[in-house]
Amino acid sequence: MEKLKSVVSNQWIALALIIIIAAFLRLYNIGELPPGLYPDEAMNGNNALEALSANGSFKFFYPENNGREGLFINIQAMSVAIFGNEPWALRLVSALFGILTVLGVYFLTKEFFYNKSPHTRKIALLSSFFLATSFWHINFSRIGFRAIMAPFFLIWGIYFLLLAFRQIKEQKSPKFYILSSIFSGIFYGLGMHSYIAYRATPLLILLIIGYWLFANWDLRKEIIKIFAVFSIFAFLVFSPLGIHFLKNPADFFGRTTQVSVFSSETPMKDLGMNILKTLGMFNFSGDYNWRHNYAGRPQIFWPVGILFIIGIIYGMIKIFKKSIIKENNQRFEFLILFSWLIIVSLPTVISNEGLPHALRAILMIPPAFILAGLAGIWFYEKISEKLQNSLKFKKIFLITCFLILFLLVVEAYTTYFILWGKSEHTPGAFAADYVELGRELKALPKELPKYVIVKANGVNVRGIPMPTQTIMFITDTFTSEKQKEKNLYYLLPDQIKQIPQNSYSTELK
């Protein structure tokens, strides 16, 4: 018993250390990196500032910039209210969601393989560690995009759903599995307020429910009750946004129809290429957008990427081995992980814009690192088993493993903060020059009339091209009332004659 307590205690210490690493990599120097503020981030900030103003209001959906679900912006508004209109105040929210996602992967993985493996906690710890040190996830945890919420809500939603199923198998009181079902529905429903790619996930939930019904028919009444409670709370949480979509159906699809592969002249050829690019981004050639990735670098660092492939092979063997209902064969877990990868890849592969696309594929991150974590522990245990008669080599192997884990932390820090962070391409990807211009305008005397001639191109937001959002956020001049108050105005090139004498003007290109 004392040995068991020691093992459990050590695992909690390991989890705490992983969360500390995740927090460091997502919060360190967040005021300086990423540099600048991309207009899409600034648009969120301006909506937040407007919502906080005396005549503003918080919305479930903000229509500007092709439309965005409002939950993330409303949370960002709280951060801006506390810390002011600084880029890092917007990104702090992303960092917190990123950290909690790392924690969620631990609990979800532990629940996935509960009583299915003697190494469940190790698999959960390694999976969360791989996520904590992933450039892919670190990067989006430090950018003010709402997509970072999607993995968080899906992970916790599925975790509580699986917990509810385990509780009925263990014959827990209904108050336990009903409460878990409520939490599952709430988390999952909130995910619908996160990112458009999340809307593919009901297929995944139906697969989970369907498998459990098939494999545990004797518990069908309890499973149906769990599904009913889950659905009610998910629907209630989603309903405010759903009502908006019913009234404004075009907002539901956003830019989907504009960038769809089926709008192409060769849809099937393009679809095939998109699938290949998406598959290849894990280990061969990743997103080339410097805002999303260290351009072209595989989305998963190569040692972890190899484990991801091993995890897929291992899972395929488990799926096609023996009876589908046999206890502890892990078939359910791998079917769900593979289904997860396939289903959430659909919004990526049916798009014809910027593939491979790391942001649109963000929901593929959790199952990828769970598979890598499982393969890592399988590999570790196999080697340890072969070395069990040689204490010396077993110690060397253990030290080597810890050294590799340490090097993964070093690699994550080096790639993000040095190679990517100091790259000449990164400031341009985040409109750093716009932030600098905004700070210069902010420092000018209030009584001096200031005019920005907007020559940059982009989607119009209230008559002004989108790139202007960065300056508007830095100077807090999104609304006409704020522009009058700050004596700062925005004009198109054909409006230059409106600039009065004895005023300051500059160009935004």
Secondary structure, DSSP 8 states (H G I E B T S, - for coil): -HHHHHHHHHHHHHHHHHHHHHHHHHHTTTTTSS-S--HHHHHHHHHHHHHHSTT----SEE-STT-EESHHHHHHHHHHHHH-S-HHHHHHHHHHHHHHHHHHHHHHHHHHTTTT-TTHHHHHHHHHHHHHT-HHHHHHTTS--GGGHHHHHHHHHHHHHHHHHHHHHTT--HHHHHHHHHHHHHHHHHHTTT-GGGGGTHHHHHHHHHHHHHHTGGGHHHHHHHHHHHHHHHHHHHHHHHHHHHH-HHHHHTTHHHHBGGGSSSHHHHHHHHHHHHHHTTTT-----TTTSSTT--SS-HHHHHHHHHHHHHHHHHHTSS-TT-TT--HHHHHHHHHHHHHHHHHHHTB-SSSS-TTTTGGGHHHHHHHHHHHHHHHHHHHHHHTTT-HHHHHHHHHHHHHHHHHHHHHHHIIIIIIITT-TTHHHHTTHHHHHHHHHHHHS-TTS-EEEEE-----EETTEEGGGHHHHHHHT--SHHHHHHHTEEEE-GGGGGG--SS-EEEEE-
